[in-house]
Amino acid sequence: MFVALGLMLLGLLLGRLLRGQGWISLPGRCVSPVILLMLFCLGLSVGGNATLMANLPLLGGQALLLTLAGVAGSLVAVRCIRRWLGSPGLPPKAAKATSQDERTL
């Protein structure tokens, strides 16, 4: 974990120091293909694991339940925060809307 964080911070530092170099954009163009290759390899390893494939319906149901619970919890938290802190009102219009503006709404 610390190695991964250290490498990320080292990359940030080097990117900052080498900003403006033409070749520094090359790794940025390689990120998406590398991520797709990693996802493909992950799929191969999951598909090759018989135990995991047998339990996939159960794991998928649990993942769906956790996702829905997380979204519901976030919505409840936003509602509570808005109630306690007050919901900001819409800013007043600077000028009265013309008939042209009203037709576009």
C-alpha positions as CSV (number, residue, x, y, z in Angstrom):
1,M,0.0,0.0,0.0
2,F,2.7,2.4,0.9
3,V,4.7,1.5,-2.2
4,A,1.7,2.3,-4.4
5,L,1.2,5.6,-2.6
6,G,4.9,6.4,-2.8
7,L,5.0,5.7,-6.5
8,M,2.0,7.9,-7.1
9,L,3.5,10.8,-5.2
10,L,6.8,10.3,-7.1
11,G,4.9,10.4,-10.3
12,L,3.1,13.6,-9.2
13,L,6.4,15.2,-8.3
14,L,8.1,14.2,-11.6
15,G,5.1,15.4,-13.6
16,R,5.3,18.7,-11.9
17,L,9.0,19.1,-12.4
18,L,8.9,18.0,-16.1
19,R,5.8,20.0,-17.0
20,G,6.1,21.5,-20.5
21,Q,8.2,18.7,-21.9
22,G,6.8,17.3,-25.1
23,W,7.4,13.6,-24.3
24,I,5.7,13.8,-20.9
25,S,2.2,13.4,-22.4
26,L,3.1,9.9,-23.8
27,P,2.3,8.1,-20.5
28,G,-1.1,9.8,-20.4
29,R,-2.0,8.3,-23.7
30,C,-1.1,4.8,-22.5
31,V,-3.3,4.9,-19.4
32,S,-6.6,3.8,-20.9
33,P,-5.2,0.8,-22.9
34,V,-3.3,-0.4,-19.8
35,I,-6.4,-0.1,-17.6
36,L,-8.4,-2.1,-20.3
37,L,-5.6,-4.7,-20.3
38,M,-5.7,-5.0,-16.5
39,L,-9.5,-5.4,-16.6
40,F,-9.2,-8.1,-19.2
41,C,-6.6,-10.0,-17.0
42,L,-8.9,-9.6,-14.0
43,G,-11.7,-11.1,-16.0
44,L,-9.5,-14.0,-16.9
45,S,-8.5,-14.7,-13.4
46,V,-12.2,-14.4,-12.1
47,G,-13.4,-16.6,-14.9
48,G,-10.8,-19.3,-14.2
49,N,-11.7,-19.5,-10.5
50,A,-14.4,-22.1,-10.2
51,T,-15.3,-21.3,-6.5
52,L,-15.7,-17.6,-7.3
53,M,-17.8,-18.4,-10.4
54,A,-20.1,-20.7,-8.3
55,N,-20.7,-17.9,-5.7
56,L,-21.0,-15.1,-8.3
57,P,-24.9,-14.8,-8.0
58,L,-24.6,-14.5,-4.2
59,L,-21.8,-12.0,-4.4
60,G,-23.6,-10.0,-7.1
61,G,-26.7,-9.8,-4.9
62,Q,-24.7,-8.6,-2.0
63,A,-22.9,-6.0,-4.1
64,L,-26.3,-4.7,-5.4
65,L,-27.6,-4.5,-1.9
66,L,-24.5,-2.6,-0.7
67,T,-24.8,-0.2,-3.6
68,L,-28.4,0.6,-3.0
69,A,-27.8,1.0,0.7
70,G,-25.0,3.4,0.0
71,V,-27.1,5.5,-2.3
72,A,-30.0,5.5,0.1
73,G,-27.7,6.6,3.0
74,S,-26.2,9.4,0.9
75,L,-29.7,10.7,0.0
76,V,-30.8,10.6,3.7
77,A,-27.6,12.4,4.7
78,V,-28.1,15.1,2.1
79,R,-31.7,15.6,3.3
80,C,-30.6,15.9,6.9
81,I,-27.8,18.3,6.1
82,R,-30.2,20.5,4.1
83,R,-32.7,20.4,6.9
84,W,-30.2,21.3,9.6
85,L,-28.1,23.8,7.6
86,G,-30.9,25.2,5.5
87,S,-31.2,24.9,1.8
88,P,-29.7,27.7,-0.2
89,G,-32.3,29.6,-2.2
90,L,-32.1,30.4,-5.9
91,P,-30.3,33.6,-6.6
92,P,-32.6,36.4,-7.7
93,K,-32.7,37.3,-11.4
94,A,-30.6,40.3,-12.3
95,A,-33.1,41.6,-14.8
96,K,-36.7,40.8,-15.6
97,A,-36.9,38.1,-18.2
98,T,-38.1,39.3,-21.6
99,S,-40.7,37.4,-23.6
100,Q,-37.9,35.9,-25.7
101,D,-36.3,34.4,-22.6
102,E,-39.6,33.1,-21.3
103,R,-40.3,31.3,-24.5
104,T,-36.9,29.5,-24.4
105,L,-37.6,28.2,-20.9
